[in-house]
C-alpha cells in the first residue's frame, strides 16, 4: 500500500516527503480539532474520588 502511494505522488523524493508530511499534519489537525472533542462528548466522564 505504501509503495502504491509513493508511486502515485508527483515529483522527486523530497517533494513526495513534503506532501506526506503535510498530509500527516492535516490528519493530526483534523483528529485533534474535530474527532477527539466529538468522542469526548460521547464517552462518559469518570467520577472523581479525590475532593
PQR file with spaces between the fields and no chain letter, atoms N, CA, C, O and H, PARSE charges and radii, in Angstrom:
ATOM       1  N    UNK     1       0.819   -1.180    0.000 -0.4000 1.5000
ATOM       2  CA   UNK     1       0.000    0.000    0.000 -0.0000 2.0000
ATOM       3  C    UNK     1       0.873    1.258    0.000  0.5500 1.7000
ATOM       4  O    UNK     1       0.595    2.205   -0.735 -0.5500 1.4000
ATOM       5  N    UNK     2       1.905    1.269    0.805 -0.4000 1.5000
ATOM       6  CA   UNK     2       2.763    2.450    0.861 -0.0000 2.0000
ATOM       7  C    UNK     2       3.530    2.642   -0.445  0.5500 1.7000
ATOM       8  O    UNK     2       3.777    3.774   -0.862 -0.5500 1.4000
ATOM       9  H    UNK     2       2.131    0.500    1.402  0.4000 1.0000
ATOM      10  N    UNK     3       3.898    1.557   -1.079 -0.4000 1.5000
ATOM      11  CA   UNK     3       4.600    1.676   -2.355 -0.0000 2.0000
ATOM      12  C    UNK     3       3.685    2.276   -3.423  0.5500 1.7000
ATOM      13  O    UNK     3       4.127    3.087   -4.238 -0.5500 1.4000
ATOM      14  H    UNK     3       3.697    0.637   -0.741  0.4000 1.0000
ATOM      15  N    UNK     4       2.430    1.884   -3.418 -0.4000 1.5000
ATOM      16  CA   UNK     4       1.475    2.442   -4.375 -0.0000 2.0000
ATOM      17  C    UNK     4       1.256    3.934   -4.109  0.5500 1.7000
ATOM      18  O    UNK     4       1.149    4.723   -5.048 -0.5500 1.4000
ATOM      19  H    UNK     4       2.071    1.225   -2.756  0.4000 1.0000
ATOM      20  N    UNK     5       1.190    4.315   -2.846 -0.4000 1.5000
ATOM      21  CA   UNK     5       1.056    5.732   -2.501 -0.0000 2.0000
ATOM      22  C    UNK     5       2.288    6.508   -2.945  0.5500 1.7000
ATOM      23  O    UNK     5       2.174    7.606   -3.489 -0.5500 1.4000
ATOM      24  H    UNK     5       1.277    3.674   -2.083  0.4000 1.0000
ATOM      25  N    UNK     6       3.453    5.941   -2.715 -0.4000 1.5000
ATOM      26  CA   UNK     6       4.707    6.594   -3.094 -0.0000 2.0000
ATOM      27  C    UNK     6       4.776    6.799   -4.608  0.5500 1.7000
ATOM      28  O    UNK     6       5.208    7.852   -5.075 -0.5500 1.4000
ATOM      29  H    UNK     6       3.546    5.049   -2.273  0.4000 1.0000
ATOM      30  N    UNK     7       4.351    5.795   -5.367 -0.4000 1.5000
ATOM      31  CA   UNK     7       4.379    5.913   -6.827 -0.0000 2.0000
ATOM      32  C    UNK     7       3.331    6.890   -7.347  0.5500 1.7000
ATOM      33  O    UNK     7       3.519    7.483   -8.410 -0.5500 1.4000
ATOM      34  H    UNK     7       4.000    4.940   -4.987  0.4000 1.0000
ATOM      35  N    UNK     8       2.231    7.067   -6.616 -0.4000 1.5000
ATOM      36  CA   UNK     8       1.154    7.947   -7.082 -0.0000 2.0000
ATOM      37  C    UNK     8       1.482    9.424   -6.877  0.5500 1.7000
ATOM      38  O    UNK     8       0.916   10.280   -7.557 -0.5500 1.4000
ATOM      39  H    UNK     8       2.079    6.585   -5.753  0.4000 1.0000
ATOM      40  N    UNK     9       2.378    9.729   -5.961 -0.4000 1.5000
ATOM      41  CA   UNK     9       2.718   11.121   -5.687 -0.0000 2.0000
ATOM      42  C    UNK     9       3.643   11.676   -6.770  0.5500 1.7000
ATOM      43  O    UNK     9       4.525   10.971   -7.258 -0.5500 1.4000
ATOM      44  H    UNK     9       2.837    9.034   -5.409  0.4000 1.0000
ATOM      45  N    UNK    10       3.439   12.943   -7.145 -0.4000 1.5000
ATOM      46  CA   UNK    10       4.276   13.533   -8.190 -0.0000 2.0000
ATOM      47  C    UNK    10       5.584   14.075   -7.640  0.5500 1.7000
ATOM      48  O    UNK    10       5.709   14.329   -6.442 -0.5500 1.4000
ATOM      49  H    UNK    10       2.722   13.516   -6.748  0.4000 1.0000
ATOM      50  N    UNK    11       6.540   14.246   -8.510 -0.4000 1.5000
ATOM      51  CA   UNK    11       7.777   14.934   -8.170 -0.0000 2.0000
ATOM      52  C    UNK    11       8.872   14.031   -7.638  0.5500 1.7000
ATOM      53  O    UNK    11       8.698   12.819   -7.512 -0.5500 1.4000
ATOM      54  H    UNK    11       6.439   14.040   -9.483  0.4000 1.0000
ATOM      55  N    UNK    12      10.013   14.649   -7.327 -0.4000 1.5000
ATOM      56  CA   UNK    12      11.140   13.901   -6.768 -0.0000 2.0000
ATOM      57  C    UNK    12      10.865   13.520   -5.306  0.5500 1.7000
ATOM      58  O    UNK    12       9.831   13.875   -4.739 -0.5500 1.4000
ATOM      59  H    UNK    12      10.155   15.633   -7.429  0.4000 1.0000
ATOM      60  N    UNK    13      11.801   12.800   -4.723 -0.4000 1.5000
ATOM      61  CA   UNK    13      11.605   12.244   -3.384 -0.0000 2.0000
ATOM      62  C    UNK    13      11.363   13.321   -2.335  0.5500 1.7000
ATOM      63  O    UNK    13      10.520   13.137   -1.457 -0.5500 1.4000
ATOM      64  H    UNK    13      12.641   12.511   -5.183  0.4000 1.0000
ATOM      65  N    UNK    14      12.072   14.431   -2.403 -0.4000 1.5000
ATOM      66  CA   UNK    14      11.912   15.468   -1.384 -0.0000 2.0000
ATOM      67  C    UNK    14      10.511   16.071   -1.429  0.5500 1.7000
ATOM      68  O    UNK    14       9.940   16.374   -0.382 -0.5500 1.4000
ATOM      69  H    UNK    14      12.756   14.580   -3.117  0.4000 1.0000
ATOM      70  N    UNK    15       9.952   16.250   -2.619 -0.4000 1.5000
ATOM      71  CA   UNK    15       8.591   16.773   -2.767 -0.0000 2.0000
ATOM      72  C    UNK    15       7.584   15.760   -2.239  0.5500 1.7000
ATOM      73  O    UNK    15       6.612   16.134   -1.583 -0.5500 1.4000
ATOM      74  H    UNK    15      10.417   16.004   -3.470  0.4000 1.0000
ATOM      75  N    UNK    16       7.809   14.487   -2.519 -0.4000 1.5000
ATOM      76  CA   UNK    16       6.924   13.437   -2.016 -0.0000 2.0000
ATOM      77  C    UNK    16       6.928   13.405   -0.489  0.5500 1.7000
ATOM      78  O    UNK    16       5.881   13.241    0.136 -0.5500 1.4000
ATOM      79  H    UNK    16       8.599   14.183   -3.052  0.4000 1.0000
ATOM      80  N    UNK    17       8.084   13.557    0.094 -0.4000 1.5000
ATOM      81  CA   UNK    17       8.194   13.559    1.558 -0.0000 2.0000
ATOM      82  C    UNK    17       7.441   14.754    2.133  0.5500 1.7000
ATOM      83  O    UNK    17       6.726   14.620    3.126 -0.5500 1.4000
ATOM      84  H    UNK    17       8.935   13.690   -0.413  0.4000 1.0000
ATOM      85  N    UNK    18       7.599   15.922    1.510 -0.4000 1.5000
ATOM      86  CA   UNK    18       6.878   17.112    1.973 -0.0000 2.0000
ATOM      87  C    UNK    18       5.360   16.936    1.862  0.5500 1.7000
ATOM      88  O    UNK    18       4.621   17.331    2.763 -0.5500 1.4000
ATOM      89  H    UNK    18       8.179   16.031    0.704  0.4000 1.0000
ATOM      90  N    UNK    19       4.904   16.352    0.772 -0.4000 1.5000
ATOM      91  CA   UNK    19       3.472   16.109    0.587 -0.0000 2.0000
ATOM      92  C    UNK    19       2.963   15.162    1.677  0.5500 1.7000
ATOM      93  O    UNK    19       1.892   15.389    2.241 -0.5500 1.4000
ATOM      94  H    UNK    19       5.505   16.031    0.040  0.4000 1.0000
ATOM      95  N    UNK    20       3.717   14.112    1.974 -0.4000 1.5000
ATOM      96  CA   UNK    20       3.306   13.170    3.006 -0.0000 2.0000
ATOM      97  C    UNK    20       3.300   13.809    4.388  0.5500 1.7000
ATOM      98  O    UNK    20       2.409   13.529    5.189 -0.5500 1.4000
ATOM      99  H    UNK    20       4.586   13.928    1.515  0.4000 1.0000
ATOM     100  N    UNK    21       4.279   14.664    4.682 -0.4000 1.5000
ATOM     101  CA   UNK    21       4.313   15.339    5.977 -0.0000 2.0000
ATOM     102  C    UNK    21       3.141   16.312    6.133  0.5500 1.7000
ATOM     103  O    UNK    21       2.537   16.394    7.202 -0.5500 1.4000
ATOM     104  H    UNK    21       5.002   14.892    4.031  0.4000 1.0000
ATOM     105  N    UNK    22       2.827   17.037    5.076 -0.4000 1.5000
ATOM     106  CA   UNK    22       1.690   17.957    5.121 -0.0000 2.0000
ATOM     107  C    UNK    22       0.389   17.177    5.277  0.5500 1.7000
ATOM     108  O    UNK    22      -0.500   17.588    6.022 -0.5500 1.4000
ATOM     109  H    UNK    22       3.318   16.970    4.208  0.4000 1.0000
ATOM     110  N    UNK    23       0.281   16.072    4.587 -0.4000 1.5000
ATOM     111  CA   UNK    23      -0.915   15.234    4.726 -0.0000 2.0000
ATOM     112  C    UNK    23      -1.054   14.657    6.131  0.5500 1.7000
ATOM     113  O    UNK    23      -2.156   14.619    6.679 -0.5500 1.4000
ATOM     114  H    UNK    23       1.003   15.739    3.981  0.4000 1.0000
ATOM     115  N    UNK    24       0.050   14.210    6.711 -0.4000 1.5000
ATOM     116  CA   UNK    24       0.012   13.679    8.079 -0.0000 2.0000
ATOM     117  C    UNK    24      -0.357   14.782    9.062  0.5500 1.7000
ATOM     118  O    UNK    24      -1.120   14.539    9.997 -0.5500 1.4000
ATOM     119  H    UNK    24       0.944   14.241    6.266  0.4000 1.0000
ATOM     120  N    UNK    25       0.169   15.989    8.869 -0.4000 1.5000
ATOM     121  CA   UNK    25      -0.165   17.106    9.752 -0.0000 2.0000
ATOM     122  C    UNK    25      -1.653   17.459    9.632  0.5500 1.7000
ATOM     123  O    UNK    25      -2.291   17.787   10.632 -0.5500 1.4000
ATOM     124  H    UNK    25       0.789   16.186    8.109  0.4000 1.0000
ATOM     125  N    UNK    26      -2.201   17.395    8.433 -0.4000 1.5000
ATOM     126  CA   UNK    26      -3.623   17.678    8.240 -0.0000 2.0000
ATOM     127  C    UNK    26      -4.492   16.636    8.931  0.5500 1.7000
ATOM     128  O    UNK    26      -5.533   16.972    9.496 -0.5500 1.4000
ATOM     129  H    UNK    26      -1.682   17.129    7.620  0.4000 1.0000
ATOM     130  N    UNK    27      -4.080   15.401    8.891 -0.4000 1.5000
ATOM     131  CA   UNK    27      -4.826   14.335    9.569 -0.0000 2.0000
ATOM     132  C    UNK    27      -4.784   14.535   11.081  0.5500 1.7000
ATOM     133  O    UNK    27      -5.813   14.417   11.747 -0.5500 1.4000
ATOM     134  H    UNK    27      -3.235   15.128    8.432  0.4000 1.0000
ATOM     135  N    UNK    28      -3.620   14.833   11.626 -0.4000 1.5000
ATOM     136  CA   UNK    28      -3.494   15.068   13.066 -0.0000 2.0000
ATOM     137  C    UNK    28      -4.329   16.281   13.476  0.5500 1.7000
ATOM     138  O    UNK    28      -5.010   16.238   14.501 -0.5500 1.4000
ATOM     139  H    UNK    28      -2.784   14.929   11.085  0.4000 1.0000
ATOM     140  N    UNK    29      -4.288   17.344   12.704 -0.4000 1.5000
ATOM     141  CA   UNK    29      -5.095   18.533   12.980 -0.0000 2.0000
ATOM     142  C    UNK    29      -6.580   18.178   13.015  0.5500 1.7000
ATOM     143  O    UNK    29      -7.300   18.576   13.931 -0.5500 1.4000
ATOM     144  H    UNK    29      -3.735   17.378   11.872  0.4000 1.0000
ATOM     145  N    UNK    30      -7.025   17.439   12.026 -0.4000 1.5000
ATOM     146  CA   UNK    30      -8.431   17.035   11.981 -0.0000 2.0000
ATOM     147  C    UNK    30      -8.832   16.179   13.161  0.5500 1.7000
ATOM     148  O    UNK    30      -9.938   16.321   13.683 -0.5500 1.4000
ATOM     149  H    UNK    30      -6.440   17.116   11.282  0.4000 1.0000
ATOM     150  N    UNK    31      -7.957   15.299   13.587 -0.4000 1.5000
ATOM     151  CA   UNK    31      -8.261   14.474   14.746 -0.0000 2.0000
ATOM     152  C    UNK    31      -8.382   15.307   16.016  0.5500 1.7000
ATOM     153  O    UNK    31      -9.329   15.134   16.783 -0.5500 1.4000
ATOM     154  H    UNK    31      -7.058   15.183   13.163  0.4000 1.0000
ATOM     155  N    UNK    32      -7.436   16.203   16.244 -0.4000 1.5000
ATOM     156  CA   UNK    32      -7.437   16.981   17.474 -0.0000 2.0000
ATOM     157  C    UNK    32      -8.573   17.999   17.542  0.5500 1.7000
ATOM     158  O    UNK    32      -9.089   18.261   18.628 -0.5500 1.4000
ATOM     159  H    UNK    32      -6.666   16.344   15.621  0.4000 1.0000
ATOM     160  N    UNK    33      -8.970   18.574   16.422 -0.4000 1.5000
ATOM     161  CA   UNK    33      -9.962   19.635   16.449 -0.0000 2.0000
ATOM     162  C    UNK    33     -11.380   19.185   16.116  0.5500 1.7000
ATOM     163  O    UNK    33     -12.326   19.927   16.380 -0.5500 1.4000
ATOM     164  H    UNK    33      -8.551   18.361   15.539  0.4000 1.0000
ATOM     165  N    UNK    34     -11.558   18.009   15.552 -0.4000 1.5000
ATOM     166  CA   UNK    34     -12.897   17.563   15.198 -0.0000 2.0000
ATOM     167  C    UNK    34     -13.262   16.224   15.825  0.5500 1.7000
ATOM     168  O    UNK    34     -14.322   16.105   16.439 -0.5500 1.4000
ATOM     169  H    UNK    34     -10.789   17.406   15.337  0.4000 1.0000
ATOM     170  N    UNK    35     -12.427   15.236   15.687 -0.4000 1.5000
ATOM     171  CA   UNK    35     -12.770   13.876   16.119 -0.0000 2.0000
ATOM     172  C    UNK    35     -12.656   13.718   17.631  0.5500 1.7000
ATOM     173  O    UNK    35     -13.604   13.251   18.262 -0.5500 1.4000
ATOM     174  H    UNK    35     -11.566   15.332   15.188  0.4000 1.0000
ATOM     175  N    UNK    36     -11.535   14.089   18.228 -0.4000 1.5000
ATOM     176  CA   UNK    36     -11.343   13.879   19.660 -0.0000 2.0000
ATOM     177  C    UNK    36     -12.357   14.643   20.512  0.5500 1.7000
ATOM     178  O    UNK    36     -12.873   14.063   21.467 -0.5500 1.4000
ATOM     179  H    UNK    36     -10.765   14.468   17.715  0.4000 1.0000
ATOM     180  N    UNK    37     -12.677   15.920   20.223 -0.4000 1.5000
ATOM     181  CA   UNK    37     -13.717   16.585   21.012 -0.0000 2.0000
ATOM     182  C    UNK    37     -15.088   15.915   20.871  0.5500 1.7000
ATOM     183  O    UNK    37     -15.839   15.839   21.844 -0.5500 1.4000
ATOM     184  H    UNK    37     -12.259   16.391   19.447  0.4000 1.0000
ATOM     185  N    UNK    38     -15.416   15.435   19.687 -0.4000 1.5000
ATOM     186  CA   UNK    38     -16.684   14.747   19.481 -0.0000 2.0000
ATOM     187  C    UNK    38     -16.735   13.465   20.294  0.5500 1.7000
ATOM     188  O    UNK    38     -17.759   13.170   20.911 -0.5500 1.4000
ATOM     189  H    UNK    38     -14.807   15.496   18.897  0.4000 1.0000
ATOM     190  N    UNK    39     -15.658   12.702   20.307 -0.4000 1.5000
ATOM     191  CA   UNK    39     -15.610   11.456   21.075 -0.0000 2.0000
ATOM     192  C    UNK    39     -15.658   11.757   22.570  0.5500 1.7000
ATOM     193  O    UNK    39     -16.276   10.999   23.317 -0.5500 1.4000
ATOM     194  H    UNK    39     -14.827   12.941   19.806  0.4000 1.0000
ATOM     195  N    UNK    40     -15.027   12.837   23.031 -0.4000 1.5000
ATOM     196  CA   UNK    40     -15.042   13.197   24.444 -0.0000 2.0000
ATOM     197  C    UNK    40     -16.462   13.514   24.919  0.5500 1.7000
ATOM     198  O    UNK    40     -16.787   13.261   26.079 -0.5500 1.4000
ATOM     199  H    UNK    40     -14.525   13.453   22.424  0.4000 1.0000
ATOM     200  N    UNK    41     -17.308   14.059   24.053 -0.4000 1.5000
ATOM     201  CA   UNK    41     -18.693   14.326   24.420 -0.0000 2.0000
ATOM     202  C    UNK    41     -19.494   13.042   24.554  0.5500 1.7000
ATOM     203  O    UNK    41     -20.422   12.973   25.359 -0.5500 1.4000
ATOM     204  H    UNK    41     -17.044   14.264   23.111  0.4000 1.0000
ATOM     205  N    UNK    42     -19.152   12.040   23.786 -0.4000 1.5000
ATOM     206  CA   UNK    42     -19.905   10.787   23.787 -0.0000 2.0000
ATOM     207  C    UNK    42     -19.515    9.900   24.969  0.5500 1.7000
ATOM     208  O    UNK    42     -20.381    9.283   25.589 -0.5500 1.4000
ATOM     209  H    UNK    42     -18.398   12.097   23.132  0.4000 1.0000
ATOM     210  N    UNK    43     -18.231    9.832   25.284 -0.4000 1.5000
ATOM     211  CA   UNK    43     -17.759    8.960   26.352 -0.0000 2.0000
ATOM     212  C    UNK    43     -18.158    9.518   27.710  0.5500 1.7000
ATOM     213  O    UNK    43     -18.127   10.730   27.922 -0.5500 1.4000
ATOM     214  H    UNK    43     -17.527   10.333   24.780  0.4000 1.0000
ATOM     215  N    UNK    44     -18.534    8.636   28.628 -0.4000 1.5000
ATOM     216  CA   UNK    44     -18.890    9.121   29.961 -0.0000 2.0000
ATOM     217  C    UNK    44     -17.650    9.582   30.728  0.5500 1.7000
ATOM     218  O    UNK    44     -16.565    9.021   30.572 -0.5500 1.4000
ATOM     219  H    UNK    44     -18.559    7.651   28.456  0.4000 1.0000
ATOM     220  N    UNK    45     -17.830   10.613   31.559 -0.4000 1.5000
ATOM     221  CA   UNK    45     -16.735   11.125   32.370 -0.0000 2.0000
ATOM     222  C    UNK    45     -16.630   10.279   33.637  0.5500 1.7000
ATOM     223  O    UNK    45     -17.645   10.015   34.281 -0.5500 1.4000
ATOM     224  H    UNK    45     -18.711   11.068   31.685  0.4000 1.0000
ATOM     225  N    UNK    46     -15.434    9.854   34.001 -0.4000 1.5000
ATOM     226  CA   UNK    46     -15.298    9.061   35.228 -0.0000 2.0000
ATOM     227  C    UNK    46     -15.517    9.939   36.463  0.5500 1.7000
ATOM     228  O    UNK    46     -15.178   11.122   36.480 -0.5500 1.4000
ATOM     229  H    UNK    46     -14.610   10.068   33.477  0.4000 1.0000
ATOM     230  N    UNK    47     -16.089    9.324   37.481 -0.4000 1.5000
ATOM     231  CA   UNK    47     -16.301   10.044   38.735 -0.0000 2.0000
ATOM     232  C    UNK    47     -14.980   10.203   39.462  0.5500 1.7000
ATOM     233  O    UNK    47     -14.178    9.271   39.520 -0.5500 1.4000
ATOM     234  H    UNK    47     -16.365    8.363   37.467  0.4000 1.0000
ATOM     235  N    UNK    48     -14.757   11.380   40.014 -0.4000 1.5000
ATOM     236  CA   UNK    48     -13.526   11.653   40.753 -0.0000 2.0000
ATOM     237  C    UNK    48     -13.675   11.153   42.177  0.5500 1.7000
ATOM     238  O    UNK    48     -14.729   11.329   42.789 -0.5500 1.4000
ATOM     239  H    UNK    48     -15.409   12.137   39.967  0.4000 1.0000
ATOM     240  N    UNK    49     -12.639   10.534   42.709 -0.4000 1.5000
ATOM     241  CA   UNK    49     -12.678   10.045   44.079 -0.0000 2.0000
ATOM     242  C    UNK    49     -11.916   10.967   45.017  0.5500 1.7000
ATOM     243  O    UNK    49     -11.927   10.755   46.230 -0.5500 1.4000
ATOM     244  H    UNK    49     -11.783   10.391   42.212  0.4000 1.0000
ATOM     245  N    UNK    50     -11.262   11.976   44.485 -0.4000 1.5000
ATOM     246  CA   UNK    50     -10.500   12.929   45.302 -0.0000 2.0000
ATOM     247  C    UNK    50     -11.258   14.242   45.354  0.5500 1.7000
ATOM     248  O    UNK    50     -11.666   14.769   44.319 -0.5500 1.4000
ATOM     249  H    UNK    50     -11.253   12.148   43.500  0.4000 1.0000
ATOM     250  N    UNK    51     -11.449   14.767   46.543 -0.4000 1.5000
ATOM     251  CA   UNK    51     -12.162   16.038   46.668 -0.0000 2.0000
ATOM     252  C    UNK    51     -11.219   17.199   46.842  0.5500 1.7000
ATOM     253  O    UNK    51     -11.662   18.341   46.962 -0.5500 1.4000
ATOM     254  H    UNK    51     -11.118   14.339   47.384  0.4000 1.0000
